[in-house]
Amino acid sequence: MHETAQGLYHSLENQRWSFLDRGRTSSELTLPYVLPPDGHNYATKYYTPYQGIGARGVLKYLEKEVDRLRFKIDW
């Protein structure tokens, strides 16, 4: 058992990294600011490739996820 939340976070970091890496690679082709690269800050400028279909799909998915999270929180 992990003593703290920080200990649990660090123990699961390796499992999470592969998913983040895959997501960041996909994000570069659609909307790079949705899942920015590691080490970004507020001044980072992102290249937007203007891939219309991919960007619309990602935005629609994000709208649904935000609505789902909002519903879970407002119970």
TIMI-2910 file (N, C-alpha, C, CB; in pm, 1 decimal, decimal comma, always signed):
<rs>
+----------+----------+----------+----------+----------+----------+----------+----------+----------+----------+----------+----------+------+
!      n_x !      n_y !      n_z !     ca_x !     ca_y !     ca_z !      c_x !      c_y !      c_z !     cb_x !     cb_y !     cb_z ! resn !
+----------+----------+----------+----------+----------+----------+----------+----------+----------+----------+----------+----------+------+
!    +83,4 !   -118,2 !     +0,0 !     +0,0 !     +0,0 !     +0,0 !    +87,9 !   +124,5 !     +0,0 !    -94,9 !     -0,2 !   +121,0 !  Met !
!    +46,7 !   +226,3 !    -70,6 !   +123,4 !   +349,8 !    -79,5 !    +86,1 !   +441,0 !    +36,2 !    +99,3 !   +420,5 !   -214,7 !  His !
!   +185,2 !   +502,9 !    +92,4 !   +161,6 !   +586,2 !   +208,4 !    +94,8 !   +718,5 !   +173,0 !   +290,9 !   +611,9 !   +279,2 !  Glu !
!   +127,7 !   +771,9 !    +58,8 !    +72,6 !   +901,7 !    +21,6 !    +21,3 !   +898,1 !   -121,9 !   +178,4 !  +1012,4 !    +38,2 !  Thr !
!    -54,9 !   +998,6 !   -155,7 !   -100,6 !  +1013,3 !   -294,1 !    +18,5 !  +1035,6 !   -387,2 !   -201,1 !  +1130,3 !   -306,1 !  Ala !
!   +118,0 !  +1106,7 !   -337,6 !   +237,2 !  +1132,3 !   -418,8 !   +310,3 !  +1001,2 !   -450,4 !   +332,0 !  +1230,4 !   -346,0 !  Gln !
!   +317,6 !   +911,1 !   -352,3 !   +381,2 !   +781,3 !   -375,1 !   +306,7 !   +700,5 !   -479,0 !   +389,7 !   +703,0 !   -245,5 !  Gly !
!   +173,8 !   +701,0 !   -472,3 !    +92,8 !   +630,5 !   -570,7 !   +110,6 !   +691,5 !   -709,3 !    -54,5 !   +633,1 !   -530,3 !  Leu !
!   +113,2 !   +824,3 !   -716,6 !   +131,2 !   +893,6 !   -844,4 !   +263,7 !   +853,1 !   -908,7 !   +126,1 !  +1046,8 !   -824,5 !  Tyr !
!   +370,4 !   +853,2 !   -831,5 !   +501,5 !   +818,9 !   -887,2 !   +512,0 !   +671,2 !   -924,1 !   +610,8 !   +854,5 !   -788,1 !  His !
!   +444,1 !   +584,6 !   -851,2 !   +451,4 !   +442,2 !   -885,4 !   +376,1 !   +410,9 !  -1014,4 !   +395,4 !   +357,6 !   -771,1 !  Ser !
!   +273,8 !   +487,7 !  -1045,7 !   +195,8 !   +464,0 !  -1167,9 !   +242,9 !   +547,3 !  -1286,9 !    +50,3 !   +493,1 !  -1141,6 !  Leu !
!   +344,0 !   +628,4 !  -1266,6 !   +390,5 !   +719,0 !  -1372,0 !   +439,2 !   +644,6 !  -1496,2 !   +501,9 !   +807,1 !  -1318,9 !  Glu !
!   +508,7 !   +533,7 !  -1480,1 !   +559,6 !   +459,1 !  -1595,7 !   +446,5 !   +400,5 !  -1679,4 !   +652,7 !   +347,3 !  -1549,5 !  Asn !
!   +340,2 !   +355,2 !  -1615,2 !   +226,3 !   +301,1 !  -1689,3 !   +154,4 !   +410,9 !  -1767,0 !   +128,5 !   +231,5 !  -1593,9 !  Gln !
!   +147,8 !   +528,1 !  -1711,6 !    +77,0 !   +639,3 !  -1772,7 !   +155,4 !   +699,7 !  -1890,1 !    +48,9 !   +746,2 !  -1668,3 !  Arg !
!   +287,5 !   +690,3 !  -1885,1 !   +371,9 !   +759,1 !  -1983,2 !   +346,5 !   +712,3 !  -2126,5 !   +517,9 !   +738,4 !  -1948,6 !  Trp !
!   +323,8 !   +584,4 !  -2148,2 !   +302,2 !   +535,3 !  -2285,2 !   +174,1 !   +593,5 !  -2345,0 !   +295,7 !   +381,3 !  -2286,6 !  Ser !
!    +69,9 !   +607,4 !  -2262,5 !    -54,6 !   +665,6 !  -2311,2 !    -38,2 !   +814,5 !  -2340,3 !   -166,7 !   +643,8 !  -2209,5 !  Phe !
!    +33,9 !   +884,3 !  -2255,2 !    +58,2 !  +1027,3 !  -2278,7 !   +140,7 !  +1049,6 !  -2404,5 !   +129,0 !  +1090,0 !  -2158,4 !  Leu !
!   +240,0 !   +965,4 !  -2424,9 !   +325,0 !   +978,0 !  -2543,9 !   +243,7 !   +956,2 !  -2671,2 !   +441,7 !   +877,4 !  -2537,9 !  Asp !
!   +159,0 !   +855,2 !  -2671,7 !    +73,3 !   +828,3 !  -2787,2 !    -24,6 !   +944,0 !  -2809,9 !     -3,9 !   +695,9 !  -2767,4 !  Arg !
!    -81,1 !   +995,1 !  -2702,8 !   -174,6 !  +1106,9 !  -2714,3 !   -108,2 !  +1233,2 !  -2764,4 !   -239,6 !  +1133,9 !  -2581,7 !  Gly !
!    +11,5 !  +1259,7 !  -2717,5 !    +84,1 !  +1379,8 !  -2763,3 !   +121,9 !  +1369,4 !  -2909,7 !   +210,1 !  +1401,7 !  -2679,2 !  Arg !
!   +158,1 !  +1249,8 !  -2954,0 !   +189,5 !  +1230,0 !  -3095,8 !    +66,4 !  +1256,1 !  -3181,8 !   +242,4 !  +1087,1 !  -3120,4 !  Thr !
!    -48,2 !  +1205,2 !  -3140,4 !   -172,6 !  +1228,0 !  -3214,9 !   -214,9 !  +1373,8 !  -3207,8 !   -284,6 !  +1138,5 !  -3161,0 !  Ser !
!   -193,4 !  +1435,1 !  -3094,5 !   -232,1 !  +1574,6 !  -3076,1 !   -153,2 !  +1668,3 !  -3168,3 !   -211,7 !  +1615,5 !  -2930,6 !  Ser !
!    -29,8 !  +1634,0 !  -3197,0 !    +51,1 !  +1716,3 !  -3287,7 !    -14,7 !  +1729,3 !  -3425,0 !   +191,6 !  +1656,6 !  -3302,6 !  Glu !
!    -91,6 !  +1628,9 !  -3465,8 !   -153,4 !  +1629,6 !  -3598,1 !   -290,1 !  +1696,4 !  -3600,9 !   -166,0 !  +1489,6 !  -3648,2 !  Leu !
!   -349,9 !  +1718,9 !  -3485,8 !   -484,8 !  +1776,1 !  -3483,3 !   -486,6 !  +1907,7 !  -3407,2 !   -583,9 !  +1677,6 !  -3420,2 !  Thr !
!   -490,2 !  +1900,3 !  -3274,9 !   -493,8 !  +2019,9 !  -3189,5 !   -383,9 !  +2007,7 !  -3084,3 !   -634,8 !  +2037,5 !  -3121,5 !  Leu !
!   -265,2 !  +2060,7 !  -3111,8 !   -151,3 !  +2038,4 !  -3022,6 !   -168,1 !  +2097,2 !  -2882,9 !    -28,8 !  +2095,4 !  -3084,2 !  Pro !
!   -254,7 !  +2194,3 !  -2865,0 !   -271,4 !  +2255,3 !  -2733,1 !   -361,3 !  +2173,5 !  -2641,5 !   -327,9 !  +2394,3 !  -2747,7 !  Tyr !
!   -429,4 !  +2071,6 !  -2693,8 !   -515,0 !  +1986,6 !  -2610,4 !   -430,0 !  +1898,5 !  -2518,7 !   -607,0 !  +1898,9 !  -2698,6 !  Val !
!   -324,9 !  +1838,3 !  -2571,1 !   -233,1 !  +1756,3 !  -2492,7 !    -91,4 !  +1801,8 !  -2527,8 !   -253,6 !  +1601,6 !  -2521,3 !  Leu !
!    -47,0 !  +1910,9 !  -2467,6 !    +80,3 !  +1971,8 !  -2505,6 !   +200,2 !  +1886,8 !  -2465,0 !    +92,3 !  +2109,1 !  -2443,5 !  Pro !
!   +314,6 !  +1912,4 !  -2526,5 !   +435,2 !  +1837,3 !  -2492,4 !   +480,4 !  +1867,4 !  -2349,5 !   +547,7 !  +1869,9 !  -2591,3 !  Pro !
!   +559,7 !  +1776,9 !  -2296,8 !   +612,5 !  +1794,6 !  -2161,5 !   +702,1 !  +1918,2 !  -2157,1 !   +691,1 !  +1668,5 !  -2115,9 !  Asp !
!   +687,2 !  +2000,1 !  -2056,1 !   +770,2 !  +2118,7 !  -2040,3 !   +714,5 !  +2243,2 !  -2105,9 !   +904,2 !  +2092,1 !  -2094,6 !  Gly !
!   +590,3 !  +2243,4 !  -2148,2 !   +531,5 !  +2362,6 !  -2209,6 !   +496,5 !  +2465,0 !  -2102,0 !   +405,6 !  +2325,7 !  -2291,7 !  His !
!   +473,9 !  +2588,6 !  -2144,2 !   +427,4 !  +2692,0 !  -2052,2 !   +329,9 !  +2783,1 !  -2126,5 !   +547,3 !  +2773,9 !  -1993,9 !  Asn !
!   +286,9 !  +2888,4 !  -2063,4 !   +185,6 !  +2975,7 !  -2123,2 !   +234,8 !  +3046,8 !  -2249,4 !   +140,9 !  +3078,7 !  -2021,9 !  Tyr !
!   +363,3 !  +3058,6 !  -2267,7 !   +417,4 !  +3130,2 !  -2383,3 !   +449,1 !  +3037,8 !  -2501,3 !   +542,4 !  +3204,9 !  -2342,9 !  Ala !
!   +425,1 !  +2909,8 !  -2487,7 !   +454,9 !  +2814,8 !  -2594,5 !   +364,4 !  +2840,6 !  -2714,1 !   +438,4 !  +2669,8 !  -2544,8 !  Thr !
!   +424,7 !  +2850,0 !  -2831,0 !   +347,7 !  +2866,8 !  -2954,5 !   +343,6 !  +2732,8 !  -3025,1 !   +409,6 !  +2977,5 !  -3046,9 !  Lys !
!   +223,0 !  +2692,2 !  -3062,0 !   +204,5 !  +2561,9 !  -3123,5 !   +175,6 !  +2576,7 !  -3271,9 !    +91,5 !  +2485,5 !  -3054,8 !  Tyr !
!   +233,2 !  +2486,7 !  -3349,6 !   +201,9 !  +2479,4 !  -3491,4 !    +67,1 !  +2410,1 !  -3505,8 !   +313,7 !  +2403,8 !  -3571,0 !  Tyr !
!    -23,6 !  +2471,8 !  -3575,5 !   -154,9 !  +2412,9 !  -3598,8 !   -162,6 !  +2368,9 !  -3744,3 !   -269,3 !  +2513,5 !  -3564,4 !  Thr !
!   -168,5 !  +2238,9 !  -3769,8 !   -164,9 !  +2189,1 !  -3906,9 !   -297,0 !  +2204,8 !  -3981,9 !   -125,8 !  +2045,2 !  -3906,3 !  Pro !
!   -402,9 !  +2248,0 !  -3913,9 !   -533,8 !  +2269,3 !  -3975,1 !   -585,4 !  +2144,3 !  -4046,1 !   -526,8 !  +2384,6 !  -4073,2 !  Tyr !
!   -579,0 !  +2033,9 !  -3976,8 !   -639,1 !  +1910,0 !  -4024,4 !   -785,2 !  +1913,3 !  -3983,2 !   -565,5 !  +1782,8 !  -3967,1 !  Gln !
!   -873,0 !  +1952,6 !  -4072,0 !  -1012,1 !  +1978,7 !  -4038,9 !  -1087,2 !  +1862,4 !  -3977,0 !  -1082,3 !  +2020,7 !  -4159,4 !  Gly !
!  -1081,1 !  +1746,2 !  -4037,3 !  -1158,4 !  +1631,8 !  -3988,2 !  -1108,3 !  +1587,9 !  -3851,0 !  -1150,6 !  +1514,3 !  -4087,6 !  Ile !
!   -979,2 !  +1575,9 !  -3836,2 !   -923,8 !  +1533,5 !  -3707,3 !   -953,5 !  +1631,8 !  -3596,5 !   -775,1 !  +1514,2 !  -3718,4 !  Gly !
!   -937,4 !  +1760,7 !  -3625,9 !   -963,0 !  +1863,8 !  -3524,9 !  -1109,6 !  +1864,2 !  -3483,8 !   -922,8 !  +2002,2 !  -3577,8 !  Ala !
!  -1199,8 !  +1851,4 !  -3578,4 !  -1342,5 !  +1849,3 !  -3543,5 !  -1377,1 !  +1727,8 !  -3459,5 !  -1428,7 !  +1850,9 !  -3669,8 !  Arg !
!  -1317,5 !  +1614,5 !  -3491,8 !  -1343,1 !  +1493,2 !  -3414,0 !  -1292,7 !  +1505,5 !  -3271,2 !  -1278,3 !  +1373,6 !  -3480,8 !  Gly !
!  -1173,7 !  +1562,5 !  -3256,5 !  -1117,4 !  +1581,0 !  -3122,4 !  -1202,1 !  +1677,9 !  -3042,1 !   -972,6 !  +1631,5 !  -3130,6 !  Val !
!  -1243,7 !  +1788,1 !  -3101,9 !  -1326,2 !  +1885,6 !  -3029,3 !  -1460,0 !  +1826,1 !  -2988,2 !  -1349,2 !  +2009,9 !  -3114,9 !  Leu !
!  -1521,0 !  +1747,3 !  -3074,5 !  -1648,2 !  +1683,6 !  -3040,5 !  -1629,0 !  +1586,2 !  -2925,2 !  -1707,3 !  +1610,6 !  -3163,0 !  Lys !
!  -1521,9 !  +1509,5 !  -2928,9 !  -1492,9 !  +1415,5 !  -2820,4 !  -1470,6 !  +1491,0 !  -2689,2 !  -1368,9 !  +1329,3 !  -2854,6 !  Tyr !
!  -1394,9 !  +1601,1 !  -2694,6 !  -1368,2 !  +1678,5 !  -2573,3 !  -1495,8 !  +1739,4 !  -2517,2 !  -1266,4 !  +1788,4 !  -2601,7 !  Leu !
!  -1585,9 !  +1785,2 !  -2603,2 !  -1713,5 !  +1838,9 !  -2555,2 !  -1790,1 !  +1733,1 !  -2476,8 !  -1798,5 !  +1889,8 !  -2672,8 !  Glu !
!  -1793,5 !  +1612,1 !  -2529,0 !  -1865,9 !  +1503,8 !  -2462,2 !  -1800,7 !  +1467,9 !  -2329,6 !  -1872,6 !  +1380,3 !  -2552,2 !  Lys !
!  -1667,7 !  +1464,9 !  -2325,6 !  -1598,5 !  +1431,4 !  -2201,7 !  -1619,0 !  +1538,5 !  -2095,3 !  -1450,0 !  +1412,1 !  -2228,1 !  Glu !
!  -1614,7 !  +1664,0 !  -2135,9 !  -1636,5 !  +1772,4 !  -2039,5 !  -1778,6 !  +1766,9 !  -1985,5 !  -1609,2 !  +1909,9 !  -2104,3 !  Val !
!  -1876,1 !  +1740,9 !  -2071,0 !  -2014,0 !  +1727,4 !  -2024,4 !  -2028,1 !  +1609,5 !  -1928,6 !  -2109,4 !  +1710,4 !  -2143,3 !  Asp !
!  -1961,8 !  +1499,5 !  -1958,1 !  -1968,8 !  +1382,2 !  -1872,7 !  -1906,9 !  +1410,7 !  -1736,5 !  -1899,0 !  +1263,7 !  -1938,9 !  Arg !
!  -1792,4 !  +1479,6 !  -1735,4 !  -1728,3 !  +1513,8 !  -1609,0 !  -1813,2 !  +1612,1 !  -1529,6 !  -1589,4 !  +1572,3 !  -1633,9 !  Leu !
!  -1873,2 !  +1707,3 !  -1596,8 !  -1957,1 !  +1805,7 !  -1529,4 !  -2076,8 !  +1736,5 !  -1464,4 !  -2004,6 !  +1914,2 !  -1628,7 !  Arg !
!  -2133,0 !  +1639,4 !  -1533,2 !  -2246,5 !  +1565,5 !  -1478,0 !  -2206,6 !  +1488,4 !  -1352,8 !  -2303,5 !  +1469,5 !  -1582,5 !  Phe !
!  -2088,5 !  +1426,5 !  -1354,4 !  -2041,9 !  +1349,7 !  -1239,2 !  -2013,7 !  +1439,1 !  -1119,3 !  -1917,1 !  +1271,3 !  -1275,4 !  Lys !
!  -1965,4 !  +1559,5 !  -1143,5 !  -1930,3 !  +1650,1 !  -1035,8 !  -2054,9 !  +1713,9 !   -974,4 !  -1835,4 !  +1757,9 !  -1086,6 !  Ile !
!  -2155,5 !  +1743,4 !  -1053,7 !  -2274,1 !  +1815,4 !  -1006,0 !  -2375,2 !  +1728,2 !   -933,4 !  -2341,5 !  +1881,4 !  -1120,9 !  Asp !
!  -2348,4 !  +1606,7 !   -904,3 !  -2444,5 !  +1517,5 !   -840,8 !  -2483,1 !  +1570,3 !   -709,6 !  -2390,4 !  +1379,2 !   -826,1 !  Trp !
+----------+----------+----------+----------+----------+----------+----------+----------+----------+----------+----------+----------+------+
</rs>
